[in-house]
Amino acid sequence: MEFKTGDIISAKRPNQIVTHKGIVLIIDDKKYIMHATNSTQNDYGGCLVIEPIETFFSIRRFIKKQSTTLTNDIILNYFEKNKKLKFNHIFQNCEHFVYGCLNNNKGFSPQLIGYSILTISIIILLASLSKKK
């Protein structure tokens, strides 16, 4: 598969429900993925890391690619502004990074929103079923 700078990559580890997202960077003809992770830290103690694309996919299966107009400069500037952010599943996960970089703001997590709606719906359903007994 061909990747270009700014491509948003979705991937999954085996037996995971949620997807992990990162952004492709091409520096000196080498391909990297920048992503937010809770498994390692960057040199500033933050969750945004840049790793070779082969390393990223060594533990993840490719799901899909979304092309964007992001450039290396935009991605690296976003990294510079946010390099000390700590990973948080609710407020600073991989989707927050990707959509924050894409929109040059704080970002959001569509998966988190979807799972929250699902959880609330199940709680409401269970509560309404228990009242009928």
Rosetta blueprint (number, residue, H / E / L):
1 M L
2 E L
3 F L
4 K L
5 T L
6 G L
7 D L
8 I E
9 I E
10 S E
11 A E
12 K E
13 R L
14 P L
15 N L
16 Q L
17 I L
18 V L
19 T L
20 H E
21 K E
22 G E
23 I E
24 V E
25 L E
26 I E
27 I E
28 D L
29 D L
30 K E
31 K E
32 Y E
33 I E
34 M E
35 H E
36 A E
37 T L
38 N L
39 S L
40 T L
41 Q L
42 N L
43 D L
44 Y L
45 G L
46 G L
47 C L
48 L E
49 V E
50 I E
51 E E
52 P E
53 I H
54 E H
55 T H
56 F H
57 F H
58 S H
59 I L
60 R L
61 R E
62 F E
63 I E
64 K E
65 K E
66 Q E
67 S L
68 T L
69 T L
70 L L
71 T L
72 N H
73 D H
74 I H
75 I H
76 L H
77 N H
78 Y H
79 F H
80 E H
81 K H
82 N H
83 K L
84 K L
85 L L
86 K L
87 F L
88 N E
89 H L
90 I L
91 F L
92 Q E
93 N L
94 C H
95 E H
96 H H
97 F H
98 V H
99 Y H
100 G H
101 C H
102 L H
103 N H
104 N L
105 N L
106 K L
107 G L
108 F L
109 S L
110 P H
111 Q H
112 L H
113 I H
114 G H
115 Y H
116 S H
117 I H
118 L H
119 T H
120 I H
121 S H
122 I H
123 I H
124 I H
125 L H
126 L H
127 A H
128 S H
129 L H
130 S H
131 K H
132 K L
133 K L
